[in-house]
C-alpha cells in the first residue's frame, strides 16, 4: 500500500507585498511541519513569491480587478474571475486541501469560492484596520476570521480572532534587535513606500532631508525605495544635496536595513507596520490617502497612540513639515530610543503561531 500524502494547505493571496508577506510567513512554518502547501495567486502575485519555500507549489489563477484598466477590460473581469473559479474547483476536487486560508485581494476569490462550494474548512486573514472588499464578501462564509490590526472594522456578525500580522522569518531573526540611538556619526534612514515605492515620498523626502541642518545632513545614509520611473531623479536629488543614498526599486534585505535604521519613513501598509513593530524602530508614517476605506490611517493608529510613530497625513505633508519631524527624532536620542522601545512593545512576535493554531483548529491538526 502506498504511503498517504501529507495534508495540503492552500494559501490564497493577492498581488501585493501586504498580502503576500504574511502568506509567506504561514507557508514557511507549515512546510517545516511537513505539510504540503500550495499558493493560489495571479501573475502579479507570483512576482512576490520568490521568498516562499521552494517546495511550495504555485497555482496560477485567472483573476482581475474592477479598480484598474479601461472600460473593455473591466467588462471582462467577471469572465476572468469565473474562469479562475472553475479552475480552482477542478484543482481542489482532484487534490482536496485540508484547509484554505485567504489573505485578501481579487486573486483569492477562486480559492475562497471553492472552499464555500466544496465545504472545505477555511479562514481569512485581514491585515488592515479596515476589511478589504473581497474579505468583506467572504467574511461570513469562512470558518474563522483572523485580524492583523486591532481593532479592525468588520461586517456585522463576524467574530474576529486577533492574531497580529505574521512577518517573514528574515524579520523574526532581527526581532527586538538593539537600537543605536542617533548621534554625531553616520545615521541610517530607511524610506519605504510599500513594495514598489511611492511617488509622493520620492517627491518630498529628498527635498526634506536636503533642508536639514548641516550637522544632521552630513551624517545621513539613506536607503530609499522608489519606483523605476522615479529612480534617476531621486538619485540626482540626493547627489545635489550631498547626501549618501542607495536608491533602488525593491530592497530584498529590508529586515537588515530596518534593524540598522535610526529612523524609518514609510507608508503605513500592514506589512510595513508589522516589520517596524517586530524589529522596533522609530518611524514617520505617511498613510496612503487613496487606500480603500482609508485603511492605512487605521493601520498607523497603534504605533501613533503608543508614542512609537509620528503620523503625517498626505494633506499636511510638505518638505518643511517632514524636515521638522525628521529633525525632532534625530536630534533627540532619548526620545528616539523611547519611540523604538514603544514600537517593539507593539510588535506581535507570535502572530504566525496564532495563525497556525487556527489552521490546526480547522483541520483537527490533520497530520
C-alpha positions in Angstrom: 0.0 0.0 0.0 1.4 3.4 -1.0 2.1 5.9 1.8 -0.6 8.6 2.1 0.2 12.2 1.2 0.9 14.8 3.8 -2.1 17.1 4.4 -2.4 20.0 2.0 -2.9 23.7 2.9 -4.0 26.0 0.1 -3.0 29.6 0.7 -4.6 32.3 -1.5 -3.1 35.8 -1.7 -3.4 38.8 -3.9 -0.7 40.6 -5.8 0.8 43.0 -3.3 3.5 42.5 -0.7 1.0 43.4 2.0 -1.0 40.2 1.2 2.0 38.0 0.2 4.4 38.5 3.1 2.0 37.2 5.8 1.1 34.3 3.5 4.8 33.6 3.1 5.2 33.5 6.9 2.5 30.9 7.2 3.9 28.8 4.4 7.4 28.8 6.0 6.0 27.3 9.2 3.6 24.8 7.6 6.2 23.4 5.3 8.6 23.0 8.2 5.9 21.0 9.9 5.8 18.6 6.9 2.6 19.9 5.3 2.2 20.3 1.5 1.5 23.9 0.7 0.1 25.4 -2.5 -0.1 29.1 -3.2 -3.0 30.3 -5.3 -2.3 33.7 -6.9 -2.3 35.5 -10.2 0.6 36.7 -12.4 1.1 39.9 -10.4 1.2 38.0 -7.1 3.7 35.5 -8.5 6.3 38.3 -8.7 6.3 38.4 -4.9 6.5 34.6 -4.4 10.3 34.3 -4.8 10.7 34.2 -1.0 8.3 31.3 -0.4 9.9 28.0 0.4 10.9 26.2 -2.8 8.6 23.3 -2.1 5.5 25.5 -2.3 3.6 24.8 -5.5 2.3 27.9 -7.2 -1.1 27.6 -8.8 -1.7 30.5 -11.2 -5.3 31.6 -11.3 -7.2 33.8 -13.7 -8.2 37.0 -11.9 -8.9 40.6 -12.4 -10.0 43.7 -10.5 -12.6 46.4 -11.2 -10.2 49.0 -9.8 -7.8 49.2 -12.8 -8.0 49.0 -16.5 -10.1 50.5 -19.3 -13.8 50.0 -19.9 -13.5 46.9 -22.0 -11.0 45.4 -19.6 -13.5 45.9 -16.8 -16.2 44.2 -18.8 -14.1 41.1 -18.9 -13.5 41.0 -15.2 -16.5 38.7 -14.4 -15.5 36.2 -17.1 -11.9 36.1 -15.9 -12.9 35.6 -12.3 -15.4 32.9 -13.4 -12.6 31.1 -15.3 -10.5 31.2 -12.2 -13.3 29.8 -10.0 -13.9 26.8 -12.4 -10.2 26.1 -12.5 -10.0 26.2 -8.7 -13.0 23.9 -8.2 -11.4 21.4 -10.5 -8.0 21.5 -8.8 -9.5 21.3 -5.3 -11.6 18.3 -6.2 -8.6 16.5 -7.6 -6.3 17.4 -4.7 -8.5 18.4 -1.8 -6.9 20.7 0.8 -7.4 20.1 4.5 -7.9 23.9 4.8 -7.8 27.0 2.7 -6.6 30.4 4.1 -7.1 33.6 2.2 -5.0 36.7 2.7 -7.0 39.2 0.6 -7.1 40.6 -2.9 -9.1 39.6 -6.0 -6.9 36.5 -6.7 -8.3 34.9 -3.6 -11.9 34.8 -5.0 -11.4 31.4 -6.8 -9.9 29.6 -3.7 -12.5 31.0 -1.3 -15.3 30.2 -3.6 -14.0 26.6 -3.9 -13.9 26.5 -0.1 -17.5 27.6 0.1 -18.8 25.2 -2.6 -16.8 22.2 -1.6 -17.2 22.9 2.2 -13.5 22.9 2.9 -12.6 24.4 6.3 -11.4 28.0 5.6 -10.1 31.1 7.2 -9.4 34.7 6.2 -6.5 36.8 7.5 -7.2 40.5 7.1 -4.0 42.6 7.5 -5.5 46.1 7.6 -7.6 48.0 10.1 -10.5 48.2 7.6 -11.7 45.0 5.9 -10.9 44.7 2.2 -13.6 44.3 -0.5 -13.0 40.6 -1.1 -12.6 39.7 2.5 -15.9 41.5 3.3 -17.7 39.4 0.8 -16.4 36.1 2.2 -16.3 37.2 5.9 -19.4 35.3 6.8 -18.7 32.3 4.6 -15.4 31.2 6.2 -14.9 29.2 9.4 -12.6 31.7 11.1 -11.7 35.4 10.5 -8.3 36.5 11.8 -7.3 40.1 12.2 -3.8 41.5 11.9 -4.6 45.1 13.1 -6.6 45.6 16.2 -9.3 46.8 16.2 -10.4 46.0 12.6 -13.6 47.4 11.1 -15.6 44.2 10.3 -19.0 43.4 8.8 -21.7 42.9 11.5 -21.9 39.4 12.9 -18.3 38.4 12.2 -16.4 37.1 15.2 -12.8 38.1 14.9 -9.7 36.4 16.2 -6.7 38.8 16.9 -3.6 37.2 15.5 -1.5 40.2 14.5 0.3 40.2 11.2 2.8 37.4 10.6 6.2 38.5 9.5 8.7 36.6 7.4 11.5 34.5 9.0 14.1 37.1 8.0 12.2 39.7 10.0 11.8 37.4 13.0 15.5 36.8 13.1 16.0 40.5 13.8 13.1 40.9 16.3 14.0 43.3 19.0 17.5 44.0 17.6 19.3 46.6 19.8 18.7 50.2 18.7 21.6 52.5 18.1 20.4 56.0 19.0 21.0 59.0 16.7 24.2 60.9 17.3 27.1 62.7 15.7 28.1 59.7 13.5 26.6 58.1 10.4 22.9 57.5 10.8 20.7 55.3 8.6 17.3 56.5 7.3 15.1 53.9 5.5 12.5 55.2 3.1 9.8 52.7 2.1 6.7 53.4 0.1 5.3 49.9 0.1 6.6 47.0 -2.0 7.2 49.3 -5.1 7.9 52.7 -3.6 5.6 55.7 -3.5 5.8 58.8 -5.7 4.9 61.2 -3.0 7.9 60.0 -0.9 10.2 60.4 -3.9 8.8 64.0 -4.3 9.1 65.0 -0.7 11.7 63.1 1.2 14.9 64.1 -0.7 13.9 67.8 -0.5 13.0 67.5 3.2 16.4 65.8 4.0 18.2 68.4 2.0 16.7 71.1 4.2 18.1 69.6 7.4 20.9 71.4 9.3 24.4 70.6 8.0 25.2 68.8 11.3 22.4 66.3 10.6 22.6 66.1 6.8 26.3 65.3 6.6 25.7 62.1 8.8 22.8 60.7 6.8 23.0 57.4 5.0 19.7 57.0 3.1 18.2 53.8 1.7 15.2 54.9 -0.5 12.8 52.5 -2.3 11.5 54.3 -5.4 9.5 53.4 -8.5 11.5 52.7 -11.6 10.3 55.9 -13.3 11.4 58.0 -10.3 14.7 56.4 -9.5 17.1 58.6 -11.6 15.6 61.9 -10.4 15.7 60.7 -6.7 19.3 59.7 -7.1 20.1 63.2 -8.6 18.2 65.0 -5.8 20.3 63.2 -3.1 23.5 63.8 -5.0 22.7 67.5 -5.4 22.1 67.7 -1.6 25.3 65.9 -0.9 23.5 63.1 0.8 24.8 59.5 0.6 21.9 57.4 -0.7 21.2 53.9 -2.1 18.1 54.2 -4.3 16.5 51.0 -5.6 13.1 49.9 -6.9 13.0 47.0 -4.5 15.0 46.1 -1.4 15.4 42.3 -0.8 17.1 42.9 2.5 14.5 45.1 4.2 14.9 43.3 7.6 18.6 44.2 7.7 18.1 47.7 6.7 15.3 48.1 9.2 17.4 46.8 12.0 20.2 49.2 11.2 18.0 52.3 10.8 17.8 55.2 13.2 14.6 56.3 11.5 12.1 54.8 9.1 10.0 57.0 6.8 7.2 54.9 5.4 3.7 54.4 4.1 1.6 52.5 6.7 0.7 49.3 4.9 0.0 46.5 7.3 3.2 44.5 6.4 5.4 47.6 6.9 3.8 48.3 10.2 4.3 44.7 11.4 8.0 44.7 10.3 8.7 48.1 12.0 7.0 46.9 15.2 8.6 43.5 15.5 12.1 44.9 14.9 11.2 48.1 16.9 12.2 51.3 15.2 11.0 54.9 15.3 9.0 55.9 12.3 7.4 58.7 10.4 4.3 57.3 8.7 2.5 58.9 5.8 -0.7 56.9 5.2 -1.8 56.5 1.5 -4.7 58.8 1.2 -6.4 56.8 -1.6 -6.2 53.5 0.3 -9.6 51.8 0.3 -11.6 52.8 3.4 -8.5 54.9 4.5 -7.2 51.7 6.0 -3.6 53.0 6.2 -4.6 55.6 8.6 -6.3 52.9 10.7 -3.1 50.8 10.5 -1.0 53.6 11.8 -3.1 54.3 14.9 -1.5 51.6 17.1 2.1 52.9 16.7 1.0 56.5 16.9 -1.0 56.1 20.1 1.9 54.1 21.6 4.3 57.1 21.0 6.3 55.0 18.5 5.4 56.9 15.4 4.7 60.3 14.0 1.8 60.3 11.5 1.6 63.0 8.8 -1.5 62.9 6.6 -0.8 63.4 2.9 -2.9 66.6 3.1 -0.4 68.1 5.5 2.8 66.7 4.0 5.4 69.2 2.8 9.2 69.1 2.7 9.3 71.7 5.6 6.8 69.7 7.7 8.7 66.5 7.1 12.1 68.0 7.7 10.9 69.4 11.1 9.7 65.9 12.2 12.9 64.2 11.0 15.0 66.7 13.0 12.7 66.1 16.0 13.6 62.4 16.0 17.3 62.6 15.0 18.2 65.5 17.3 16.7 63.8 20.4 18.4 60.4 21.1 16.5 59.8 24.3 13.2 60.4 22.6 14.2 58.2 19.6 15.1 55.4 22.0 11.7 55.7 23.7 10.0 55.5 20.3 12.0 52.4 19.4 11.1 50.7 22.6 7.4 51.6 22.2 7.4 50.2 18.7 8.9 47.0 20.0 6.1 46.7 22.6 3.6 46.9 19.8 5.1 44.0 17.9 3.3 40.7 18.0 6.1 38.2 17.6 3.9 35.1 17.7 1.4 36.2 15.1 2.4 33.3 12.8 1.9 30.8 15.6 -1.5 32.2 16.3 -2.5 31.7 12.7 -1.0 28.2 12.7 -3.2 27.5 15.7 -6.3 28.5 13.6 -5.2 26.1 10.9 -4.8 23.3 13.4 -8.3 24.1 14.7 -9.8 24.0 11.2 -8.1 20.6 10.4 -8.0 18.9 13.8 -4.2 19.0 13.4 -4.6 16.8 10.3 -1.1 15.4 10.3 
